[in-house]
Amino acid sequence: NAGGGGGGGGGSGGDKGGGDKKGGGSNRRGEQRERDETPIEELYDLSQPIPHIPRPSKSDHEAEINTINTEIDALKSERDTLQTKVDACMSSTKKNPAAEAEITKLKTLRAAKSALIGDKKTLRARLEQLKKSADRLQNEKKSARSSVRHNTVEEINAEITELHHRQETTSMSLADEKKLIKEIDTLEASKKMVAEVKVKNDELVTIKNEKGEINAELDVKSSEIAKIDSEIDVHTKALDEIKSKESGSRDQITALFAQKDELRSQITAKIGQRNALREQFRDDNNKWYNYQRAVRRQKQIKYEEEKAIREAERAEWIRKKEEEELKKIPYEEEMALCDYLADYLTRTYLTDVADEKRKREEELAKRKAADVVAVTDDPFANFKPVGKKKGNDDDDDEEEVFLQVGKGKKKKKRQRNKKSAKTSTSLTLSVDSFEQFGLLGLTPPTSVEAVAKSVDELQARKKWYSEQPRGSVKTAVEIRKEKEKKGSGGGGGGGSGGGGGANSSGGGNKTSKKDFDATREEDFAPLGSSTAPASSSSSAVNSTWGQQKAGT
């Protein structure tokens, strides 16, 4: 805007001052990013609300400038008409050879001056075209700079090197590492934008140099026009002296020159009015620009404060979480898992369910007997309750209770077929159990006979975990995360549990034919229930599952 304000001043032809302002304004516009700006903290108090400053309307400003230019052109046209009348009056003096010689010289000088003015108009048209090109490049540069944070490729490479160093030397989560890699890719992509900004800067410098050369040429033309004007004044005075000796239309010529001087004064006033409008628009635009800077800076300060608060809150949350973790018993979850598996195997395969139930009933009866107080002189001592079902008309099956003296009739005992529960000799474990054994680094039992050994191993492993210092071995959560990261869908650690994990469809390692064969029954987990009537073949499969036959 500053460059555009001074540029239009040269449209009047001899307005040298307007051309100088244009050159200075163009230089400021070309160095918009490089100039030393006043720190925004000196212009505004960023701790207080910033008063709103509206953006000045460029279209309204240009409309006012065009109106003044139209008035200036009208005055110039009227001046040219007066000049024609002056030339007509002065042509009457051609009878005098001296006057004719002065008139010829004046015409030659005015023709040279008109040629120089035409050259200046051509140069100003070139300046206007360069101004438009500079504005376009400036907008493209601004658009390119808005998407990057750095000014040079060297700064981008330095930040990329720092991020690579942080990635190689800092322990971070997978999400943080992905975010870091994404930031590196973004910086790599921004190199192209920085190169484009550099090209735009070079083009702007070229345009600036061209505008400087044109302004120098304009200055030369202006000096030549001033020289011609002085010569015209000299010859005009000489002609006036010749004309003063003659009678004729001298008074008319003087009146015409007075009108011409008046028109020149009006044109100069209009040019000054136009320059004042441009200066005011430039000042308003600079105020709006500084307001925008202040708003952006205030938002940045607020963002940095909020960011610092968020980082402090997160650091405090991490510190508290670490303190809570340090308060916990090391490997508490792993020891609880050992207790759970040992208790499950003991209750399922090492304990007689019927015997345990009988013991619990005896203990319950003893506790009830201890709570009962003996009744003396009981009037119902020889009575006992008997039950009688209601008739068929009653819908429910409730019984009526009576008291009976004596033994009464003996009830007939029904003979029911009682199926003796067979003690299960097969072992069935779920896939989750295999995975849990794998997380503890143990081999799950493959038969009932191996259950007791597995229980002892679980108890020993629990004791081993209780003796390990924090962080010396991997926890179950860390092992599970490593398997998930490798793409392992499940499966435990070593032994047969590890084999189950390797044969799963989501396993990270490829399985060879000698590890799993779809034609062998012993490579499949038993699916039958231990309580169902088991045939000899199913019992054999359950007891030998996970064990390869000799010679296979």
Disulfide bonds with the S-S distance in Angstrom:
none
